[in-house]
Structure formats: structure tokens, C-alpha cells
């Protein structure tokens, strides 16, 4: 069985979980990571050639990460 998930949906869930946390002092790294995730999400849902290019790059990285445990 192969499970597929849309990358934009996955990022939407991550954004929801990040924004759901209680308000507390956040580090610059945490704020930067949140901004990067939101930026990638915005680009992924934008139907432009630039958005498709970034989506291909992000999906290649995600596929590479998922194939690490699969072996040769």
C-alpha cells in the first residue's frame, strides 16, 4: 500500500500546529523556521511557474529523505 499526501496539505498541518502552541518568547531560529514554512506553503499553493519549480525541488528533497531508509 502506498500512501501519498499533498505537500501543501502537510505544510498547512505544520503551520496549524506551530500557530496552535501557546504564546511564549520565541527564538529567532524558531521565528525564522516558521516564516520559511509559511513562505514555502504560499509558493506551493500559488499556480505559477516559480511555484511549480519550488514544488519540484521540495518534492525531490522529500522523496530523497523518504528513500534513505529504503536502501538500494
Kinemage of the C-alpha trace (Angstrom):
@kinemage 1
@onewidth
@group {chain A} dominant
@subgroup {mainchain}
@vectorlist {calphas} color= white
{ca unk a 1} P 0.000 0.000 0.000
{ca unk a 2} L 1.387 3.402 -0.988
{ca unk a 3} L 0.243 6.471 0.913
{ca unk a 4} L 0.521 9.803 -0.841
{ca unk a 5} L -0.057 13.211 0.696
{ca unk a 6} L -0.092 16.609 -0.904
{ca unk a 7} L 2.881 18.642 0.270
{ca unk a 8} L 0.773 21.787 0.648
{ca unk a 9} L -1.625 19.927 2.955
{ca unk a 10} L 1.288 18.675 5.047
{ca unk a 11} L 2.677 22.202 5.378
{ca unk a 12} L -0.786 23.507 6.285
{ca unk a 13} L -0.923 20.995 9.144
{ca unk a 14} L 2.566 22.023 10.301
{ca unk a 15} L 1.571 25.707 10.218
{ca unk a 16} L -1.574 24.944 12.199
{ca unk a 17} L 0.436 23.089 14.846
{ca unk a 18} L 3.022 25.878 15.053
{ca unk a 19} L 0.374 28.567 15.497
{ca unk a 20} L -1.593 26.484 17.974
{ca unk a 21} L 1.199 26.498 20.555
{ca unk a 22} L 0.833 28.860 23.494
{ca unk a 23} L 2.341 32.291 23.060
{ca unk a 24} L 5.757 32.337 24.659
{ca unk a 25} L 9.042 34.037 23.933
{ca unk a 26} L 10.358 32.518 20.721
{ca unk a 27} L 13.901 32.418 19.488
{ca unk a 28} L 14.947 33.970 16.209
{ca unk a 29} L 15.568 30.482 14.830
{ca unk a 30} L 12.025 29.392 15.678
{ca unk a 31} L 10.551 32.527 14.120
{ca unk a 32} L 12.708 32.130 11.015
{ca unk a 33} L 11.697 28.486 10.635
{ca unk a 34} L 8.020 29.409 10.908
{ca unk a 35} L 8.437 32.142 8.307
{ca unk a 36} L 10.237 29.743 5.949
{ca unk a 37} L 7.500 27.116 6.275
{ca unk a 38} L 4.798 29.725 5.613
{ca unk a 39} L 6.724 31.077 2.613
{ca unk a 40} L 7.132 27.625 1.074
{ca unk a 41} L 3.441 26.951 1.713
{ca unk a 42} L 2.477 30.171 -0.059
{ca unk a 43} L 4.659 29.353 -3.026
{ca unk a 44} L 3.309 25.818 -3.245
{ca unk a 45} L -0.275 26.951 -3.435
{ca unk a 46} L 0.495 29.652 -5.984
{ca unk a 47} L -0.156 28.352 -9.503
{ca unk a 48} L 2.909 29.922 -11.106
{ca unk a 49} L 5.923 28.500 -12.910
{ca unk a 50} L 8.114 29.633 -9.994
{ca unk a 51} L 5.785 27.835 -7.573
{ca unk a 52} L 5.961 24.663 -9.649
{ca unk a 53} L 9.771 24.859 -9.686
{ca unk a 54} L 9.962 25.177 -5.909
{ca unk a 55} L 7.388 22.413 -5.523
{ca unk a 56} L 9.543 20.116 -7.675
{ca unk a 57} L 12.636 20.955 -5.615
{ca unk a 58} L 10.862 20.389 -2.295
{ca unk a 59} L 9.279 17.145 -3.507
{ca unk a 60} L 12.694 15.902 -4.714
{ca unk a 61} L 14.131 16.580 -1.256
{ca unk a 62} L 11.158 14.893 0.421
{ca unk a 63} L 11.444 11.896 -1.896
{ca unk a 64} L 15.187 11.688 -1.215
{ca unk a 65} L 14.566 11.742 2.519
{ca unk a 66} L 11.896 9.046 2.259
{ca unk a 67} L 14.203 6.859 0.145
{ca unk a 68} L 17.029 6.990 2.692
{ca unk a 69} L 15.573 4.123 4.700
{ca unk a 70} L 14.542 2.106 1.640
{ca unk a 71} L 18.079 1.109 0.675
{ca unk a 72} L 19.346 0.430 -2.842
